[in-house]
């Protein structure tokens, strides 16, 4: 796509500029340039995610509205590339994921994006599983909502169970 704008029904490749699950929307910056593309939470939920990390690569279909270009469908999301120089990357390396680790169904107990962590419970178990924001980011998520269903790979950490990989419920 060589033009400097997007048209209705275009398949647009770009990156997430920002997304706020609390506000219910965010914006995509198209690789081809042009105005920011509105990404509504409902469109993201139809893809199976409740949030998406800043700088994630994304492919969307778009529509032109009276208020500008909006994403009508998410076709693909790739997590952002890890910046090993970023302060949080060196602070939180994350646990190693054993090759035999499997996804288990879990529900978010609570998650505080400002604190950078929260907890989930595996279905059928009252034990808390620690979830760090950097683990979310590595797998293209930015936030979790209480009660949200997720799929996680759990490992034993120094203080108990930890999520080593977190995906949207629809991923598995």
Order of alpha helices (4+ residues) and beta strands (2+ residues): beta-beta-beta-alpha-beta-beta-alpha-beta-beta-beta-alpha-beta-beta
